[in-house]
Amino acid sequence: MKLYRFEARVNRDHDVAVIVVAESENEAFDAAEVELEKSYLKTPIIEELSLMDTRIVAKQAAFVIGYDEN
């Protein structure tokens, strides 16, 4: 299993992070789209879905979300 970190642009102006655990990259993209659709009352327009990082899940795996580089 791998941990995938995506960034999505939804409804033209909303950027969100999506974290998925899946066996393959294809399954991860599918799961990310499903989770985005489940998270909005109205079906969102997914403008862009980008895979940013992948980690192998062993005893632990993590991502830092929403950090400021300054």
Secondary structure, DSSP 8 states (H G I E B T S, - for coil): -EEEEEEEEETTTEEEEEEEEESSHHHHHHHHHHHHHHTSSS---EEEEEEEEEEE-SS------S----
